Amino acid sequence: MKHIIRLLLFVISFTAFNGAASAQNRKQRLTREQLAEVQAKHIAKKRAMDDKKTIG
């Protein structure tokens, strides 16, 4: 009986933790448009740095 209660508590705690981690991941996800914008800014910044190296 003790074993079943421990197992049940473990499953409940694991489920609660997993739900909290899942909710956190949903907040951090970017839409496709946002991701494309971030990538475009990164590429533009990198190209600007490369242009300074070749000109200077």
PQR file of N, CA, C, O and H, with PARSE charges and radii, in Angstrom:
ATOM      1  N   MET A   1       0.827  -1.209   0.000 -0.4000 1.5000
ATOM      2  CA  MET A   1       0.000   0.000   0.000 -0.0000 2.0000
ATOM      3  C   MET A   1       0.864   1.262   0.000  0.5500 1.7000
ATOM      4  O   MET A   1       0.571   2.224  -0.711 -0.5500 1.4000
ATOM      5  N   LYS A   2       1.950   1.250   0.818 -0.4000 1.5000
ATOM      6  CA  LYS A   2       2.846   2.409   0.851 -0.0000 2.0000
ATOM      7  C   LYS A   2       3.455   2.666  -0.522  0.5500 1.7000
ATOM      8  O   LYS A   2       3.615   3.810  -0.947 -0.5500 1.4000
ATOM      9  H   LYS A   2       2.188   0.469   1.396  0.4000 1.0000
ATOM     10  N   HIS A   3       3.785   1.586  -1.196 -0.4000 1.5000
ATOM     11  CA  HIS A   3       4.400   1.698  -2.520 -0.0000 2.0000
ATOM     12  C   HIS A   3       3.446   2.382  -3.505  0.5500 1.7000
ATOM     13  O   HIS A   3       3.872   3.217  -4.303 -0.5500 1.4000
ATOM     14  H   HIS A   3       3.655   0.657  -0.851  0.4000 1.0000
ATOM     15  N   ILE A   4       2.195   2.038  -3.451 -0.4000 1.5000
ATOM     16  CA  ILE A   4       1.195   2.631  -4.347 -0.0000 2.0000
ATOM     17  C   ILE A   4       1.030   4.124  -4.051  0.5500 1.7000
ATOM     18  O   ILE A   4       0.924   4.926  -4.978 -0.5500 1.4000
ATOM     19  H   ILE A   4       1.849   1.360  -2.802  0.4000 1.0000
ATOM     20  N   ILE A   5       1.007   4.500  -2.782 -0.4000 1.5000
ATOM     21  CA  ILE A   5       0.865   5.913  -2.410 -0.0000 2.0000
ATOM     22  C   ILE A   5       2.073   6.707  -2.869  0.5500 1.7000
ATOM     23  O   ILE A   5       1.931   7.813  -3.390 -0.5500 1.4000
ATOM     24  H   ILE A   5       1.093   3.848  -2.029  0.4000 1.0000
ATOM     25  N   ARG A   6       3.269   6.147  -2.679 -0.4000 1.5000
ATOM     26  CA  ARG A   6       4.486   6.842  -3.129 -0.0000 2.0000
ATOM     27  C   ARG A   6       4.477   7.021  -4.640  0.5500 1.7000
ATOM     28  O   ARG A   6       4.819   8.083  -5.159 -0.5500 1.4000
ATOM     29  H   ARG A   6       3.385   5.249  -2.256  0.4000 1.0000
ATOM     30  N   LEU A   7       4.084   5.969  -5.329 -0.4000 1.5000
ATOM     31  CA  LEU A   7       4.026   6.046  -6.784 -0.0000 2.0000
ATOM     32  C   LEU A   7       3.008   7.097  -7.228  0.5500 1.7000
ATOM     33  O   LEU A   7       3.270   7.868  -8.151 -0.5500 1.4000
ATOM     34  H   LEU A   7       3.806   5.106  -4.908  0.4000 1.0000
ATOM     35  N   LEU A   8       1.874   7.125  -6.583 -0.4000 1.5000
ATOM     36  CA  LEU A   8       0.839   8.104  -6.905 -0.0000 2.0000
ATOM     37  C   LEU A   8       1.339   9.538  -6.660  0.5500 1.7000
ATOM     38  O   LEU A   8       1.113  10.423  -7.485 -0.5500 1.4000
ATOM     39  H   LEU A   8       1.661   6.498  -5.833  0.4000 1.0000
ATOM     40  N   LEU A   9       2.009   9.762  -5.538 -0.4000 1.5000
ATOM     41  CA  LEU A   9       2.569  11.084  -5.249 -0.0000 2.0000
ATOM     42  C   LEU A   9       3.625  11.482  -6.289  0.5500 1.7000
ATOM     43  O   LEU A   9       3.693  12.634  -6.716 -0.5500 1.4000
ATOM     44  H   LEU A   9       2.193   9.043  -4.867  0.4000 1.0000
ATOM     45  N   PHE A  10       4.438  10.511  -6.681 -0.4000 1.5000
ATOM     46  CA  PHE A  10       5.457  10.791  -7.694 -0.0000 2.0000
ATOM     47  C   PHE A  10       4.806  11.197  -9.016  0.5500 1.7000
ATOM     48  O   PHE A  10       5.229  12.166  -9.647 -0.5500 1.4000
ATOM     49  H   PHE A  10       4.384   9.575  -6.335  0.4000 1.0000
ATOM     50  N   VAL A  11       3.795  10.467  -9.426 -0.4000 1.5000
ATOM     51  CA  VAL A  11       3.106  10.764 -10.688 -0.0000 2.0000
ATOM     52  C   VAL A  11       2.442  12.133 -10.640  0.5500 1.7000
ATOM     53  O   VAL A  11       2.498  12.885 -11.614 -0.5500 1.4000
ATOM     54  H   VAL A  11       3.452   9.680  -8.914  0.4000 1.0000
ATOM     55  N   ILE A  12       1.823  12.458  -9.530 -0.4000 1.5000
ATOM     56  CA  ILE A  12       1.165  13.764  -9.380 -0.0000 2.0000
ATOM     57  C   ILE A  12       2.195  14.886  -9.432  0.5500 1.7000
ATOM     58  O   ILE A  12       1.986  15.886 -10.119 -0.5500 1.4000
ATOM     59  H   ILE A  12       1.778  11.848  -8.739  0.4000 1.0000
ATOM     60  N   SER A  13       3.306  14.729  -8.713 -0.4000 1.5000
ATOM     61  CA  SER A  13       4.324  15.785  -8.711 -0.0000 2.0000
ATOM     62  C   SER A  13       4.965  15.931 -10.093  0.5500 1.7000
ATOM     63  O   SER A  13       5.238  17.046 -10.539 -0.5500 1.4000
ATOM     64  H   SER A  13       3.476  13.916  -8.156  0.4000 1.0000
ATOM     65  N   PHE A  14       5.202  14.812 -10.765 -0.4000 1.5000
ATOM     66  CA  PHE A  14       5.784  14.870 -12.101 -0.0000 2.0000
ATOM     67  C   PHE A  14       4.843  15.574 -13.076  0.5500 1.7000
ATOM     68  O   PHE A  14       5.284  16.379 -13.897 -0.5500 1.4000
ATOM     69  H   PHE A  14       4.980  13.907 -10.403  0.4000 1.0000
ATOM     70  N   THR A  15       3.566  15.275 -12.987 -0.4000 1.5000
ATOM     71  CA  THR A  15       2.570  15.900 -13.852 -0.0000 2.0000
ATOM     72  C   THR A  15       2.496  17.407 -13.601  0.5500 1.7000
ATOM     73  O   THR A  15       2.404  18.192 -14.544 -0.5500 1.4000
ATOM     74  H   THR A  15       3.208  14.621 -12.320  0.4000 1.0000
ATOM     75  N   ALA A  16       2.535  17.802 -12.350 -0.4000 1.5000
ATOM     76  CA  ALA A  16       2.473  19.230 -12.014 -0.0000 2.0000
ATOM     77  C   ALA A  16       3.707  19.957 -12.538  0.5500 1.7000
ATOM     78  O   ALA A  16       3.593  21.049 -13.094 -0.5500 1.4000
ATOM     79  H   ALA A  16       2.609  17.164 -11.583  0.4000 1.0000
ATOM     80  N   PHE A  17       4.884  19.359 -12.366 -0.4000 1.5000
ATOM     81  CA  PHE A  17       6.116  19.986 -12.848 -0.0000 2.0000
ATOM     82  C   PHE A  17       6.123  20.071 -14.365  0.5500 1.7000
ATOM     83  O   PHE A  17       6.512  21.092 -14.931 -0.5500 1.4000
ATOM     84  H   PHE A  17       4.977  18.472 -11.915  0.4000 1.0000
ATOM     85  N   ASN A  18       5.700  19.019 -15.013 -0.4000 1.5000
ATOM     86  CA  ASN A  18       5.681  18.978 -16.470 -0.0000 2.0000
ATOM     87  C   ASN A  18       4.724  20.034 -17.028  0.5500 1.7000
ATOM     88  O   ASN A  18       5.026  20.658 -18.045 -0.5500 1.4000
ATOM     89  H   ASN A  18       5.383  18.189 -14.553  0.4000 1.0000
ATOM     90  N   GLY A  19       3.592  20.241 -16.386 -0.4000 1.5000
ATOM     91  CA  GLY A  19       2.644  21.260 -16.827 -0.0000 2.0000
ATOM     92  C   GLY A  19       3.217  22.658 -16.710  0.5500 1.7000
ATOM     93  O   GLY A  19       2.998  23.496 -17.584 -0.5500 1.4000
ATOM     94  H   GLY A  19       3.347  19.735 -15.559  0.4000 1.0000
ATOM     95  N   ALA A  20       3.952  22.916 -15.633 -0.4000 1.5000
ATOM     96  CA  ALA A  20       4.564  24.234 -15.432 -0.0000 2.0000
ATOM     97  C   ALA A  20       5.642  24.483 -16.484  0.5500 1.7000
ATOM     98  O   ALA A  20       5.735  25.585 -17.025 -0.5500 1.4000
ATOM     99  H   ALA A  20       4.130  22.235 -14.923  0.4000 1.0000
ATOM    100  N   ALA A  21       6.447  23.483 -16.775 -0.4000 1.5000
ATOM    101  CA  ALA A  21       7.499  23.629 -17.782 -0.0000 2.0000
ATOM    102  C   ALA A  21       6.900  23.829 -19.167  0.5500 1.7000
ATOM    103  O   ALA A  21       7.428  24.599 -19.970 -0.5500 1.4000
ATOM    104  H   ALA A  21       6.372  22.587 -16.336  0.4000 1.0000
ATOM    105  N   SER A  22       5.818  23.151 -19.446 -0.4000 1.5000
ATOM    106  CA  SER A  22       5.149  23.283 -20.737 -0.0000 2.0000
ATOM    107  C   SER A  22       4.572  24.684 -20.923  0.5500 1.7000
ATOM    108  O   SER A  22       4.651  25.246 -22.015 -0.5500 1.4000
ATOM    109  H   SER A  22       5.388  22.526 -18.794  0.4000 1.0000
ATOM    110  N   ALA A  23       3.999  25.246 -19.874 -0.4000 1.5000
ATOM    111  CA  ALA A  23       3.440  26.598 -19.948 -0.0000 2.0000
ATOM    112  C   ALA A  23       4.547  27.617 -20.195  0.5500 1.7000
ATOM    113  O   ALA A  23       4.340  28.603 -20.902 -0.5500 1.4000
ATOM    114  H   ALA A  23       3.934  24.790 -18.987  0.4000 1.0000
ATOM    115  N   GLN A  24       5.705  27.383 -19.622 -0.4000 1.5000
ATOM    116  CA  GLN A  24       6.826  28.302 -19.809 -0.0000 2.0000
ATOM    117  C   GLN A  24       7.298  28.265 -21.260  0.5500 1.7000
ATOM    118  O   GLN A  24       7.622  29.310 -21.824 -0.5500 1.4000
ATOM    119  H   GLN A  24       5.873  26.582 -19.047  0.4000 1.0000
ATOM    120  N   ASN A  25       7.342  27.096 -21.869 -0.4000 1.5000
ATOM    121  CA  ASN A  25       7.768  26.975 -23.262 -0.0000 2.0000
ATOM    122  C   ASN A  25       6.812  27.696 -24.201  0.5500 1.7000
ATOM    123  O   ASN A  25       7.251  28.296 -25.183 -0.5500 1.4000
ATOM    124  H   ASN A  25       7.078  26.247 -21.410  0.4000 1.0000
ATOM    125  N   ARG A  26       5.525  27.650 -23.920 -0.4000 1.5000
ATOM    126  CA  ARG A  26       4.546  28.308 -24.785 -0.0000 2.0000
ATOM    127  C   ARG A  26       4.748  29.813 -24.793  0.5500 1.7000
ATOM    128  O   ARG A  26       4.532  30.451 -25.823 -0.5500 1.4000
ATOM    129  H   ARG A  26       5.168  27.163 -23.123  0.4000 1.0000
ATOM    130  N   LYS A  27       5.151  30.391 -23.683 -0.4000 1.5000
ATOM    131  CA  LYS A  27       5.354  31.842 -23.612 -0.0000 2.0000
ATOM    132  C   LYS A  27       6.570  32.272 -24.418  0.5500 1.7000
ATOM    133  O   LYS A  27       6.589  33.383 -24.948 -0.5500 1.4000
ATOM    134  H   LYS A  27       5.326  29.872 -22.846  0.4000 1.0000
ATOM    135  N   GLN A  28       7.576  31.426 -24.524 -0.4000 1.5000
ATOM    136  CA  GLN A  28       8.832  31.812 -25.153 -0.0000 2.0000
ATOM    137  C   GLN A  28       8.854  31.576 -26.657  0.5500 1.7000
ATOM    138  O   GLN A  28       9.781  32.032 -27.327 -0.5500 1.4000
ATOM    139  H   GLN A  28       7.560  30.523 -24.094  0.4000 1.0000
ATOM    140  N   ARG A  29       7.883  30.891 -27.199 -0.4000 1.5000
ATOM    141  CA  ARG A  29       7.878  30.598 -28.623 -0.0000 2.0000
ATOM    142  C   ARG A  29       7.559  31.842 -29.436  0.5500 1.7000
ATOM    143  O   ARG A  29       6.686  32.629 -29.070 -0.5500 1.4000
ATOM    144  H   ARG A  29       7.131  30.521 -26.654  0.4000 1.0000
ATOM    145  N   LEU A  30       8.270  32.013 -30.535 -0.4000 1.5000
ATOM    146  CA  LEU A  30       8.028  33.126 -31.444 -0.0000 2.0000
ATOM    147  C   LEU A  30       7.170  32.653 -32.603  0.5500 1.7000
ATOM    148  O   LEU A  30       7.201  31.480 -32.975 -0.5500 1.4000
ATOM    149  H   LEU A  30       8.979  31.374 -30.833  0.4000 1.0000
ATOM    150  N   THR A  31       6.410  33.569 -33.166 -0.4000 1.5000
ATOM    151  CA  THR A  31       5.666  33.240 -34.376 -0.0000 2.0000
ATOM    152  C   THR A  31       6.659  33.185 -35.534  0.5500 1.7000
ATOM    153  O   THR A  31       7.805  33.612 -35.394 -0.5500 1.4000
ATOM    154  H   THR A  31       6.386  34.522 -32.864  0.4000 1.0000
ATOM    155  N   ARG A  32       6.228  32.669 -36.652 -0.4000 1.5000
ATOM    156  CA  ARG A  32       7.121  32.596 -37.824 -0.0000 2.0000
ATOM    157  C   ARG A  32       7.587  33.989 -38.240  0.5500 1.7000
ATOM    158  O   ARG A  32       8.744  34.191 -38.610 -0.5500 1.4000
ATOM    159  H   ARG A  32       5.297  32.321 -36.765  0.4000 1.0000
ATOM    160  N   GLU A  33       6.667  34.939 -38.172 -0.4000 1.5000
ATOM    161  CA  GLU A  33       7.003  36.313 -38.576 -0.0000 2.0000
ATOM    162  C   GLU A  33       8.045  36.904 -37.630  0.5500 1.7000
ATOM    163  O   GLU A  33       8.995  37.548 -38.075 -0.5500 1.4000
ATOM    164  H   GLU A  33       5.727  34.776 -37.872  0.4000 1.0000
ATOM    165  N   GLN A  34       7.870  36.688 -36.338 -0.4000 1.5000
ATOM    166  CA  GLN A  34       8.824  37.213 -35.370 -0.0000 2.0000
ATOM    167  C   GLN A  34      10.191  36.564 -35.561  0.5500 1.7000
ATOM    168  O   GLN A  34      11.217  37.241 -35.490 -0.5500 1.4000
ATOM    169  H   GLN A  34       7.098  36.165 -35.977  0.4000 1.0000
ATOM    170  N   LEU A  35      10.209  35.270 -35.801 -0.4000 1.5000
ATOM    171  CA  LEU A  35      11.465  34.569 -36.014 -0.0000 2.0000
ATOM    172  C   LEU A  35      12.160  35.087 -37.273  0.5500 1.7000
ATOM    173  O   LEU A  35      13.374  35.286 -37.274 -0.5500 1.4000
ATOM    174  H   LEU A  35       9.375  34.720 -35.859  0.4000 1.0000
ATOM    175  N   ALA A  36      11.401  35.304 -38.334 -0.4000 1.5000
ATOM    176  CA  ALA A  36      11.978  35.825 -39.574 -0.0000 2.0000
ATOM    177  C   ALA A  36      12.563  37.221 -39.356  0.5500 1.7000
ATOM    178  O   ALA A  36      13.616  37.551 -39.899 -0.5500 1.4000
ATOM    179  H   ALA A  36      10.414  35.142 -38.333  0.4000 1.0000
ATOM    180  N   GLU A  37      11.874  38.030 -38.561 -0.4000 1.5000
ATOM    181  CA  GLU A  37      12.365  39.376 -38.270 -0.0000 2.0000
ATOM    182  C   GLU A  37      13.672  39.324 -37.482  0.5500 1.7000
ATOM    183  O   GLU A  37      14.609  40.063 -37.787 -0.5500 1.4000
ATOM    184  H   GLU A  37      11.018  37.761 -38.119  0.4000 1.0000
ATOM    185  N   VAL A  38      13.738  38.473 -36.491 -0.4000 1.5000
ATOM    186  CA  VAL A  38      14.952  38.336 -35.685 -0.0000 2.0000
ATOM    187  C   VAL A  38      16.109  37.858 -36.557  0.5500 1.7000
ATOM    188  O   VAL A  38      17.227  38.361 -36.443 -0.5500 1.4000
ATOM    189  H   VAL A  38      12.977  37.873 -36.244  0.4000 1.0000
ATOM    190  N   GLN A  39      15.837  36.887 -37.427 -0.4000 1.5000
ATOM    191  CA  GLN A  39      16.887  36.383 -38.315 -0.0000 2.0000
ATOM    192  C   GLN A  39      17.352  37.462 -39.283  0.5500 1.7000
ATOM    193  O   GLN A  39      18.550  37.588 -39.535 -0.5500 1.4000
ATOM    194  H   GLN A  39      14.929  36.478 -37.519  0.4000 1.0000
ATOM    195  N   ALA A  40      16.428  38.239 -39.828 -0.4000 1.5000
ATOM    196  CA  ALA A  40      16.789  39.301 -40.770 -0.0000 2.0000
ATOM    197  C   ALA A  40      17.654  40.358 -40.089  0.5500 1.7000
ATOM    198  O   ALA A  40      18.625  40.838 -40.675 -0.5500 1.4000
ATOM    199  H   ALA A  40      15.454  38.137 -39.624  0.4000 1.0000
ATOM    200  N   LYS A  41      17.309  40.720 -38.863 -0.4000 1.5000
ATOM    201  CA  LYS A  41      18.112  41.699 -38.124 -0.0000 2.0000
ATOM    202  C   LYS A  41      19.517  41.157 -37.866  0.5500 1.7000
ATOM    203  O   LYS A  41      20.505  41.882 -37.981 -0.5500 1.4000
ATOM    204  H   LYS A  41      16.520  40.330 -38.387  0.4000 1.0000
ATOM    205  N   HIS A  42      19.589  39.887 -37.520 -0.4000 1.5000
ATOM    206  CA  HIS A  42      20.888  39.271 -37.255 -0.0000 2.0000
ATOM    207  C   HIS A  42      21.758  39.261 -38.512  0.5500 1.7000
ATOM    208  O   HIS A  42      22.947  39.577 -38.458 -0.5500 1.4000
ATOM    209  H   HIS A  42      18.786  39.299 -37.427  0.4000 1.0000
ATOM    210  N   ILE A  43      21.151  38.895 -39.643 -0.4000 1.5000
ATOM    211  CA  ILE A  43      21.892  38.864 -40.912 -0.0000 2.0000
ATOM    212  C   ILE A  43      22.346  40.262 -41.299  0.5500 1.7000
ATOM    213  O   ILE A  43      23.481  40.446 -41.740 -0.5500 1.4000
ATOM    214  H   ILE A  43      20.185  38.639 -39.686  0.4000 1.0000
ATOM    215  N   ALA A  44      21.465  41.257 -41.138 -0.4000 1.5000
ATOM    216  CA  ALA A  44      21.823  42.642 -41.488 -0.0000 2.0000
ATOM    217  C   ALA A  44      22.970  43.130 -40.611  0.5500 1.7000
ATOM    218  O   ALA A  44      23.881  43.802 -41.093 -0.5500 1.4000
ATOM    219  H   ALA A  44      20.544  41.108 -40.780  0.4000 1.0000
ATOM    220  N   LYS A  45      22.926  42.797 -39.340 -0.4000 1.5000
ATOM    221  CA  LYS A  45      23.996  43.220 -38.417 -0.0000 2.0000
ATOM    222  C   LYS A  45      25.315  42.561 -38.797  0.5500 1.7000
ATOM    223  O   LYS A  45      26.364  43.205 -38.786 -0.5500 1.4000
ATOM    224  H   LYS A  45      22.185  42.250 -38.948  0.4000 1.0000
ATOM    225  N   LYS A  46      25.259  41.280 -39.130 -0.4000 1.5000
ATOM    226  CA  LYS A  46      26.470  40.561 -39.509 -0.0000 2.0000
ATOM    227  C   LYS A  46      27.049  41.116 -40.808  0.5500 1.7000
ATOM    228  O   LYS A  46      28.264  41.267 -40.930 -0.5500 1.4000
ATOM    229  H   LYS A  46      24.407  40.757 -39.139  0.4000 1.0000
ATOM    230  N   ARG A  47      26.180  41.422 -41.785 -0.4000 1.5000
ATOM    231  CA  ARG A  47      26.657  41.989 -43.049 -0.0000 2.0000
ATOM    232  C   ARG A  47      27.279  43.358 -42.832  0.5500 1.7000
ATOM    233  O   ARG A  47      28.277  43.697 -43.469 -0.5500 1.4000
ATOM    234  H   ARG A  47      25.193  41.299 -41.686  0.4000 1.0000
ATOM    235  N   ALA A  48      26.693  44.148 -41.934 -0.4000 1.5000
ATOM    236  CA  ALA A  48      27.253  45.475 -41.649 -0.0000 2.0000
ATOM    237  C   ALA A  48      28.647  45.338 -41.044  0.5500 1.7000
ATOM    238  O   ALA A  48      29.543  46.125 -41.351 -0.5500 1.4000
ATOM    239  H   ALA A  48      25.883  43.872 -41.418  0.4000 1.0000
ATOM    240  N   MET A  49      28.825  44.351 -40.194 -0.4000 1.5000
ATOM    241  CA  MET A  49      30.139  44.130 -39.598 -0.0000 2.0000
ATOM    242  C   MET A  49      31.121  43.660 -40.644  0.5500 1.7000
ATOM    243  O   MET A  49      32.279  44.076 -40.623 -0.5500 1.4000
ATOM    244  H   MET A  49      28.098  43.712 -39.944  0.4000 1.0000
ATOM    245  N   ASP A  50      30.694  42.796 -41.569 -0.4000 1.5000
ATOM    246  CA  ASP A  50      31.565  42.306 -42.636 -0.0000 2.0000
ATOM    247  C   ASP A  50      31.971  43.441 -43.569  0.5500 1.7000
ATOM    248  O   ASP A  50      33.112  43.495 -44.026 -0.5500 1.4000
ATOM    249  H   ASP A  50      29.753  42.458 -41.585  0.4000 1.0000
ATOM    250  N   ASP A  51      31.026  44.358 -43.856 -0.4000 1.5000
ATOM    251  CA  ASP A  51      31.329  45.493 -44.728 -0.0000 2.0000
ATOM    252  C   ASP A  51      32.375  46.390 -44.081  0.5500 1.7000
ATOM    253  O   ASP A  51      33.244  46.913 -44.778 -0.5500 1.4000
ATOM    254  H   ASP A  51      30.098  44.314 -43.485  0.4000 1.0000
ATOM    255  N   LYS A  52      32.314  46.580 -42.773 -0.4000 1.5000
ATOM    256  CA  LYS A  52      33.311  47.416 -42.093 -0.0000 2.0000
ATOM    257  C   LYS A  52      34.686  46.791 -42.178  0.5500 1.7000
ATOM    258  O   LYS A  52      35.682  47.506 -42.286 -0.5500 1.4000
ATOM    259  H   LYS A  52      31.608  46.155 -42.207  0.4000 1.0000
ATOM    260  N   LYS A  53      34.763  45.470 -42.132 -0.4000 1.5000
ATOM    261  CA  LYS A  53      36.048  44.786 -42.221 -0.0000 2.0000
ATOM    262  C   LYS A  53      36.660  44.938 -43.606  0.5500 1.7000
ATOM    263  O   LYS A  53      37.865  45.157 -43.725 -0.5500 1.4000
ATOM    264  H   LYS A  53      33.953  44.889 -42.045  0.4000 1.0000
ATOM    265  N   THR A  54      35.858  44.826 -44.644 -0.4000 1.5000
ATOM    266  CA  THR A  54      36.385  44.885 -46.005 -0.0000 2.0000
ATOM    267  C   THR A  54      36.735  46.318 -46.420  0.5500 1.7000
ATOM    268  O   THR A  54      37.681  46.528 -47.179 -0.5500 1.4000
ATOM    269  H   THR A  54      34.879  44.648 -44.548  0.4000 1.0000
ATOM    270  N   ILE A  55      35.980  47.299 -45.931 -0.4000 1.5000
ATOM    271  CA  ILE A  55      36.231  48.699 -46.288 -0.0000 2.0000
ATOM    272  C   ILE A  55      37.460  49.222 -45.552  0.5500 1.7000
ATOM    273  O   ILE A  55      38.309  49.899 -46.132 -0.5500 1.4000
ATOM    274  H   ILE A  55      35.211  47.128 -45.315  0.4000 1.0000
ATOM    275  N   GLY A  56      37.540  48.893 -44.253 -0.4000 1.5000
ATOM    276  CA  GLY A  56      38.596  49.441 -43.405 -0.0000 2.0000
ATOM    277  C   GLY A  56      39.882  48.819 -43.672  0.5500 1.7000
ATOM    278  O   GLY A  56      40.879  49.169 -43.041 -0.5500 1.4000
ATOM    279  H   GLY A  56      36.851  48.343 -43.781  0.4000 1.0000
TER
END
